[in-house]
Amino acid sequence: MTDRIIPPMVTRRGLLTSTKKLTLSAFAVALLAGHPTLAAEPSAGTSDDVELLDTALVLEHQAIAAYQIGIQSGLLEKAVLDIALQFQGDHKKHAELVAATIVKLGGKPVKMRKITEYGVPVDKIKTQTDIIKFAAELEHGAALAYVSTIPVFTNRDIAKAAATILGTETIHWAVLRKALGLNPDAAPFIA
């Protein structure tokens, strides 16, 4: 397999509105959800899955970088710092799993770039609130990405596995909204 160019930086919303919607095969989502027993052997659609997973991996790296900038900023109170570390840890686990899935599908995962290369608006981050707002936007985007995958599956077990990942992202988003003094239950639907 030849080395691919690292995908350009994209936003989670941009990923959703691109002509290639985030539609992973049932195999890839089962692996991502930590359910390898649900995963059949890779099929013809796996090269598209690898491309989409590379983009998802870049987005996980972006979240890791954003949390790292917040963690290192010195702006976070202890309770918020603890949550940032926990959420960053979740994204690290997601990134590890996505990278392992790419390898299992025969691809080569993109490497983490320098933290400063992920489009985190460091110049606009002056307060704890700025950090939390940015993190909440990233988490909301992650939730939207998973919402777009669930209807693709005919296998209800795989859809359920994707929904558990969606649950983690929405919990992160709700916690961050609450930290901003907003209603953590923003709407009856993720949009």
GUMAR-222868 format. One line per 4 residues: number of its first residue (from 1); for each residue x, y, z of N, C-alpha, C. Coordinates in nm, 2 decimals, decimal comma. Each point is the difference from the previous one (the first is absolute). Example, Ala and Ser with C-alpha at 12.3 -4.5 7.8 and 13.67 -1.06 7.14 Angstrom:
BEGIN
1	1,32:-0,57:0,78:-0,09:0,12:0,00:0,09:0,12:0,00 ~ -0,04:0,11:-0,07:0,09:0,11:0,00:-0,08:0,11:0,08
END
This chain:
BEGIN
1	0,09:-0,12:0,00:-0,09:0,12:0,00:0,09:0,12:0,00 ~ -0,03:0,10:-0,08:0,08:0,12:-0,01:-0,05:0,10:0,12 ~ 0,10:0,08:0,03:-0,04:0,10:0,11:-0,09:0,10:-0,06 ~ -0,11:0,03:0,08:-0,09:0,10:-0,05:0,04:0,14:0,06
5	-0,05:0,10:-0,06:0,02:0,13:0,06:-0,09:0,02:0,12 ~ 0,05:0,06:0,10:-0,08:0,03:0,12:-0,12:0,08:-0,04 ~ -0,12:-0,04:0,04:-0,12:0,08:-0,04:0,01:0,15:0,04 ~ -0,05:0,09:-0,07:0,00:0,14:0,04:-0,08:0,01:0,13
9	0,02:0,11:0,07:-0,08:0,03:0,12:-0,14:0,03:-0,04 ~ -0,09:-0,07:0,06:-0,14:0,02:-0,02:-0,07:0,02:0,13 ~ -0,11:0,06:0,00:-0,08:0,01:0,12:-0,10:-0,12:0,01 ~ -0,05:-0,03:0,11:-0,09:-0,12:0,01:-0,13:0,04:-0,08
13	-0,04:0,12:0,01:-0,12:0,04:-0,08:0,03:-0,01:-0,15 ~ 0,12:0,04:-0,04:0,04:-0,01:-0,14:0,00:-0,14:-0,05 ~ 0,04:-0,09:0,09:0,00:-0,14:-0,03:-0,14:-0,05:-0,03 ~ -0,09:0,05:0,08:-0,14:-0,04:-0,02:-0,07:0,06:-0,13
17	0,05:0,11:-0,04:-0,07:0,07:-0,11:0,08:-0,03:-0,13 ~ 0,11:-0,07:0,00:0,07:-0,03:-0,12:-0,08:-0,09:-0,09 ~ 0,05:-0,02:-0,12:-0,08:-0,09:-0,09:0,01:-0,15:0,04 ~ 0,11:-0,03:0,08:0,01:-0,13:0,05:-0,04:0,00:0,15
21	-0,12:-0,04:0,02:-0,05:0,00:0,14:0,08:-0,10:0,08 ~ 0,01:0,01:0,13:0,07:-0,09:0,09:-0,08:-0,12:0,01 ~ 0,03:-0,10:-0,09:-0,08:-0,13:0,00:0,11:-0,11:0,00 ~ 0,02:-0,05:0,12:0,10:-0,11:0,01:-0,07:-0,13:-0,02
25	0,07:-0,10:-0,04:-0,06:-0,13:-0,01:-0,04:-0,05:0,13 ~ -0,08:-0,10:0,00:-0,04:-0,06:0,13:0,13:-0,06:0,07 ~ 0,09:-0,05:-0,08:0,13:-0,06:0,05:0,07:0,11:0,08 ~ 0,02:0,11:-0,06:0,08:0,11:0,06:-0,07:0,05:0,13
29	-0,13:0,02:0,00:-0,06:0,05:0,12:0,00:-0,10:0,11 ~ -0,02:-0,13:-0,04:0,01:-0,10:0,11:0,14:0,00:0,06 ~ 0,10:0,01:-0,08:0,14:0,01:0,06:0,01:0,12:0,09 ~ -0,04:0,11:-0,05:0,01:0,13:0,07:-0,08:-0,01:0,13
33	-0,11:-0,06:0,00:-0,08:-0,01:0,12:0,05:-0,10:0,10 ~ 0,11:-0,07:-0,03:0,06:-0,10:0,09:-0,07:-0,13:0,00 ~ -0,07:-0,03:-0,12:-0,07:-0,12:-0,01:0,05:-0,08:-0,12 ~ 0,13:-0,05:0,01:0,06:-0,08:-0,11:-0,08:-0,12:-0,04
37	-0,08:-0,06:0,09:-0,07:-0,12:-0,03:-0,12:0,04:-0,10 ~ -0,04:0,12:0,00:-0,11:0,04:-0,10:0,06:0,03:-0,14 ~ 0,13:0,01:0,00:0,07:0,04:-0,13:0,02:-0,12:-0,09 ~ -0,06:0,00:-0,12:0,03:-0,10:-0,10:0,14:0,04:-0,06
41	0,04:-0,09:-0,09:0,13:0,03:-0,06:-0,02:0,13:-0,09 ~ 0,11:0,08:-0,02:-0,02:0,12:-0,09:-0,05:-0,04:-0,14 ~ -0,08:0,09:-0,05:-0,06:-0,02:-0,13:0,05:0,11:-0,10 ~ -0,06:0,01:-0,11:0,04:0,09:-0,11:0,00:0,15:0,04
45	-0,08:0,04:0,10:-0,02:0,14:0,04:0,11:0,04:0,10 ~ 0,10:-0,08:0,03:0,09:0,03:0,10:0,10:0,12:-0,04 ~ 0,03:0,02:-0,12:0,09:0,11:-0,04:-0,07:0,13:0,03 ~ -0,13:0,01:-0,02:-0,08:0,12:0,04:0,00:0,02:0,15
49	-0,01:-0,11:0,07:0,00:0,00:0,14:0,13:0,05:0,05 ~ 0,11:-0,04:-0,05:0,13:0,04:0,04:0,02:0,15:-0,02 ~ -0,05:0,05:-0,12:0,01:0,14:-0,02:-0,08:0,08:0,10 ~ -0,13:-0,04:0,03:-0,08:0,06:0,10:0,06:-0,01:0,14
53	0,05:-0,11:0,03:0,06:-0,02:0,13:0,13:0,09:0,02 ~ 0,08:0,01:-0,11:0,11:0,10:0,00:-0,05:0,14:0,04 ~ -0,11:0,04:-0,06:-0,06:0,13:0,03:-0,05:0,00:0,15 ~ -0,06:-0,10:0,04:-0,05:-0,01:0,14:0,12:0,00:0,09
57	0,11:-0,06:-0,03:0,12:0,00:0,08:0,06:0,14:0,01 ~ 0,00:0,07:-0,11:0,05:0,14:0,00:-0,09:0,08:0,10 ~ -0,13:-0,02:0,00:-0,09:0,07:0,09:0,02:-0,04:0,14 ~ 0,03:-0,13:0,03:0,03:-0,04:0,14:0,13:0,07:0,04
61	0,10:0,00:-0,09:0,13:0,07:0,03:-0,03:0,15:0,03 ~ -0,09:0,06:-0,07:-0,03:0,14:0,02:-0,06:0,02:0,14 ~ -0,09:-0,09:0,04:-0,06:0,01:0,14:0,11:-0,02:0,10 ~ 0,09:-0,10:-0,02:0,11:-0,02:0,10:0,09:0,13:0,01
65	0,03:0,06:-0,12:0,08:0,12:0,00:-0,08:0,12:0,07 ~ -0,12:0,01:-0,02:-0,08:0,11:0,06:0,00:-0,02:0,15 ~ -0,03:-0,12:0,05:0,01:-0,02:0,14:0,14:0,03:0,06 ~ 0,10:-0,04:-0,08:0,14:0,02:0,05:0,03:0,15:0,02
69	-0,04:0,07:-0,10:0,02:0,15:0,01:-0,08:0,05:0,12 ~ -0,12:-0,04:0,03:-0,07:0,04:0,12:0,07:-0,04:0,12 ~ 0,04:-0,13:0,01:0,07:-0,05:0,11:0,13:0,08:0,04 ~ 0,07:0,03:-0,11:0,13:0,07:0,02:-0,01:0,15:0,02
73	-0,12:0,05:-0,02:-0,02:0,15:0,00:0,01:0,06:0,14 ~ -0,02:-0,08:0,10:0,00:0,06:0,14:-0,13:0,07:0,03 ~ -0,09:0,00:-0,09:-0,13:0,08:0,02:-0,11:-0,09:0,06 ~ 0,02:-0,13:0,01:-0,11:-0,08:0,05:0,01:-0,02:0,15
77	-0,12:0,01:0,07:-0,01:-0,03:0,14:0,02:-0,15:0,01 ~ 0,03:-0,05:0,12:0,03:-0,14:0,03:-0,12:-0,09:-0,05 ~ -0,12:0,03:0,03:-0,11:-0,09:-0,04:-0,01:0,00:-0,15 ~ 0,01:0,11:-0,07:-0,01:0,00:-0,14:0,12:-0,07:-0,06
81	0,12:0,02:0,05:0,12:-0,07:-0,04:-0,02:-0,15:0,00 ~ -0,05:-0,05:0,11:-0,03:-0,14:0,02:-0,09:-0,05:-0,11 ~ -0,10:0,07:-0,03:-0,09:-0,04:-0,11:0,07:0,01:-0,14 ~ 0,08:0,10:-0,02:0,07:0,01:-0,13:0,09:-0,12:-0,01
85	0,07:-0,04:0,10:0,09:-0,12:0,00:-0,08:-0,12:-0,03 ~ -0,11:-0,02:0,06:-0,09:-0,12:-0,02:-0,04:0,00:-0,15 ~ -0,06:0,11:-0,05:-0,05:0,01:-0,14:0,12:-0,02:-0,10 ~ 0,11:0,06:0,03:0,12:-0,03:-0,09:0,03:-0,14:0,00
89	0,00:-0,07:0,12:0,03:-0,14:0,00:-0,10:-0,08:-0,08 ~ -0,13:0,04:0,00:-0,10:-0,07:-0,08:0,04:0,01:-0,15 ~ 0,04:0,12:-0,04:0,03:0,02:-0,14:0,13:-0,07:-0,04 ~ 0,09:-0,01:0,10:0,12:-0,08:-0,03:-0,03:-0,15:-0,02
93	-0,10:-0,05:0,08:-0,04:-0,14:-0,02:-0,08:-0,01:-0,13 ~ -0,08:0,10:-0,04:-0,06:-0,01:-0,13:0,10:0,00:-0,11 ~ 0,10:0,09:0,01:0,11:0,00:-0,11:0,07:-0,13:-0,01 ~ 0,03:-0,06:0,12:0,07:-0,13:-0,01:-0,08:-0,10:-0,07
97	-0,13:-0,01:0,04:-0,09:-0,09:-0,06:-0,02:0,02:-0,15 ~ -0,02:0,13:-0,04:-0,01:0,03:-0,14:0,13:-0,04:-0,08 ~ 0,11:0,03:0,06:0,13:-0,03:-0,07:0,01:-0,16:-0,01 ~ -0,03:-0,07:0,10:0,00:-0,15:0,00:-0,09:-0,05:-0,11
101	-0,12:0,06:-0,01:-0,10:-0,04:-0,10:0,05:0,02:-0,14 ~ 0,07:0,12:-0,02:0,06:0,03:-0,13:0,10:-0,11:-0,04 ~ 0,08:-0,04:0,10:0,10:-0,10:-0,03:-0,07:-0,13:-0,03 ~ -0,10:-0,04:0,08:-0,07:-0,12:-0,02:-0,07:-0,01:-0,14
105	-0,03:0,12:-0,05:-0,07:0,01:-0,14:0,11:0,01:-0,11 ~ 0,13:-0,01:0,04:0,11:0,00:-0,10:0,05:0,14:-0,03 ~ -0,04:0,10:0,08:0,05:0,14:-0,03:0,11:0,03:0,09 ~ 0,05:0,13:-0,02:0,11:0,05:0,08:-0,06:0,13:0,07
109	-0,02:0,00:0,13:-0,06:0,12:0,06:0,09:0,12:0,00 ~ -0,06:0,12:-0,01:0,08:0,12:0,00:0,06:0,02:0,14 ~ 0,11:0,07:0,00:0,07:0,02:0,13:-0,05:0,13:0,06 ~ 0,01:0,01:0,13:-0,04:0,13:0,06:0,10:0,11:-0,04
113	-0,05:0,11:-0,03:0,08:0,12:-0,04:0,04:0,07:0,13 ~ 0,07:0,11:-0,02:0,03:0,09:0,11:-0,13:0,06:0,05 ~ -0,01:0,02:0,13:-0,12:0,05:0,06:-0,04:0,13:-0,07 ~ 0,09:0,08:-0,04:-0,03:0,13:-0,06:-0,06:-0,01:-0,14
117	0,00:-0,11:-0,06:-0,04:-0,02:-0,14:-0,15:-0,04:-0,01 ~ -0,07:0,00:0,10:-0,14:-0,05:0,00:-0,11:0,11:0,00 ~ 0,04:0,12:-0,03:-0,10:0,11:-0,01:-0,06:0,04:0,13 ~ 0,06:-0,03:0,11:-0,06:0,05:0,13:0,03:0,15:0,01
121	-0,10:0,08:0,02:0,02:0,15:0,00:0,07:0,05:0,13 ~ 0,13:-0,04:0,01:0,07:0,04:0,12:0,00:0,15:0,03 ~ 0,01:0,08:-0,11:0,00:0,14:0,02:-0,14:0,06:0,06 ~ -0,10:-0,08:-0,01:-0,13:0,04:0,05:-0,04:-0,06:0,13
125	0,09:-0,09:0,05:-0,02:-0,06:0,13:0,07:0,08:0,11 ~ -0,08:0,07:0,07:0,05:0,09:0,11:-0,06:-0,04:0,14 ~ -0,10:-0,08:0,00:-0,07:-0,03:0,13:-0,04:-0,15:0,00 ~ -0,03:-0,05:0,12:-0,05:-0,13:0,01:-0,13:-0,02:-0,08
129	-0,08:0,10:-0,01:-0,12:-0,01:-0,07:0,03:-0,01:-0,15 ~ 0,10:0,06:-0,05:0,03:-0,01:-0,15:0,04:-0,15:-0,03 ~ 0,07:-0,06:0,09:0,05:-0,14:-0,01:-0,13:-0,09:0,00 ~ -0,08:0,02:0,09:-0,12:-0,08:0,01:-0,09:0,01:-0,12
133	-0,02:0,13:-0,05:-0,08:0,02:-0,12:0,05:-0,08:-0,12 ~ 0,13:0,01:-0,02:0,06:-0,06:-0,11:-0,01:-0,16:0,01 ~ 0,02:-0,05:0,12:-0,01:-0,14:0,02:-0,14:-0,05:-0,02 ~ -0,10:0,08:0,05:-0,14:-0,03:-0,02:-0,03:-0,01:-0,15
137	0,05:0,09:-0,08:-0,02:0,00:-0,15:0,05:-0,13:-0,06 ~ 0,12:-0,04:0,05:0,06:-0,12:-0,06:-0,08:-0,12:0,04 ~ -0,05:-0,01:0,13:-0,08:-0,11:0,04:-0,13:-0,01:-0,07 ~ -0,06:0,12:-0,02:-0,13:0,00:-0,08:0,02:-0,05:-0,14
141	0,11:0,04:-0,06:0,04:-0,05:-0,14:0,02:-0,16:0,00 ~ 0,06:-0,05:0,11:0,02:-0,14:0,01:-0,14:-0,07:0,01 ~ -0,08:0,05:0,08:-0,14:-0,06:0,01:-0,07:0,00:-0,13 ~ 0,01:0,11:-0,08:-0,07:0,01:-0,13:0,06:-0,11:-0,10
145	0,13:-0,02:0,01:0,07:-0,10:-0,09:-0,06:-0,14:0,03 ~ -0,02:-0,03:0,13:-0,06:-0,13:0,03:-0,14:-0,01:-0,04 ~ -0,08:0,11:0,02:-0,14:0,00:-0,04:-0,01:-0,04:-0,15 ~ 0,09:0,05:-0,08:-0,01:-0,03:-0,14:0,03:-0,14:-0,04
149	0,07:-0,08:0,09:0,03:-0,14:-0,04:-0,10:-0,10:0,04 ~ -0,07:0,03:0,11:-0,10:-0,10:0,05:-0,10:-0,04:-0,10 ~ -0,07:0,08:-0,07:-0,10:-0,04:-0,10:0,05:-0,09:-0,11 ~ 0,13:0,00:-0,02:0,05:-0,07:-0,12:0,00:-0,15:0,02
153	-0,01:-0,05:0,12:0,01:-0,14:0,03:-0,13:-0,07:0,00 ~ 0,00:-0,12:-0,06:-0,11:-0,09:0,01:0,01:-0,09:0,12 ~ 0,12:-0,03:0,04:0,02:-0,09:0,12:-0,02:0,09:0,13 ~ -0,10:-0,04:0,07:-0,04:0,08:0,12:0,11:0,00:0,11
157	0,07:-0,11:0,01:0,11:-0,01:0,10:0,11:0,10:-0,04 ~ 0,03:0,02:-0,12:0,10:0,09:-0,04:-0,05:0,15:0,02 ~ -0,12:0,02:-0,03:-0,06:0,13:0,02:0,01:0,03:0,15 ~ -0,03:-0,10:0,08:0,00:0,02:0,15:0,15:0,04:0,04
161	0,10:-0,07:-0,05:0,14:0,03:0,03:0,03:0,14:-0,03 ~ -0,04:0,05:-0,12:0,03:0,13:-0,04:-0,07:0,10:0,09 ~ -0,12:-0,03:0,05:-0,08:0,08:0,09:0,08:0,02:0,13 ~ 0,07:-0,11:0,05:0,07:0,02:0,12:0,11:0,10:-0,01
165	0,07:0,01:-0,11:0,10:0,10:-0,03:-0,06:0,13:0,00 ~ -0,12:0,02:-0,07:-0,07:0,12:0,00:-0,03:0,05:0,14 ~ -0,04:-0,10:0,09:-0,03:0,03:0,13:0,11:0,07:0,08 ~ 0,12:-0,05:-0,02:0,12:0,06:0,06:0,02:0,14:-0,05
169	-0,01:0,03:-0,12:0,02:0,13:-0,06:-0,11:0,10:0,05 ~ -0,12:-0,05:0,01:-0,11:0,09:0,05:0,02:0,03:0,15 ~ 0,05:-0,10:0,08:0,02:0,02:0,14:0,11:0,11:0,01 ~ 0,11:-0,01:-0,08:0,10:0,11:0,01:-0,06:0,13:-0,03
173	-0,08:0,01:-0,11:-0,06:0,13:-0,04:-0,09:0,05:0,11 ~ -0,08:-0,09:0,06:-0,09:0,05:0,11:0,08:0,05:0,12 ~ 0,10:-0,07:0,04:0,08:0,04:0,11:0,06:0,14:-0,02 ~ 0,05:0,02:-0,12:0,07:0,13:-0,04:-0,11:0,11:0,00
177	-0,12:-0,03:-0,06:-0,10:0,10:0,00:-0,04:0,04:0,15 ~ -0,01:-0,10:0,08:-0,03:0,03:0,14:0,11:0,09:0,07 ~ 0,12:-0,03:-0,04:0,12:0,08:0,06:-0,01:0,14:-0,05 ~ -0,07:0,03:-0,12:-0,01:0,13:-0,05:-0,13:0,07:0,05
181	-0,07:-0,07:0,09:-0,12:0,06:0,05:-0,12:-0,02:-0,09 ~ 0,01:-0,08:-0,10:-0,11:-0,03:-0,10:-0,07:-0,12:0,04 ~ -0,12:-0,01:-0,05:-0,08:-0,12:0,02:0,07:-0,12:-0,06 ~ 0,04:-0,10:0,07:0,07:-0,11:-0,06:-0,08:-0,08:-0,10
185	-0,13:0,01:0,01:-0,09:-0,07:-0,09:-0,05:0,11:-0,10 ~ 0,09:0,03:-0,10:-0,02:0,11:-0,09:-0,12:-0,01:-0,09 ~ -0,04:-0,12:-0,03:-0,12:-0,02:-0,09:-0,04:-0,14:0,01 ~ -0,12:-0,03:-0,05:-0,05:-0,14:0,01:0,07:-0,09:-0,11
189	0,07:0,07:-0,09:0,08:-0,08:-0,10:0,13:0,07:-0,02 ~ 0,10:-0,08:-0,04:0,14:0,05:-0,03:-0,01:0,06:-0,14 ~ 0,03:0,12:-0,01:0,00:0,07:-0,13:0,11:0,11:0,00
END
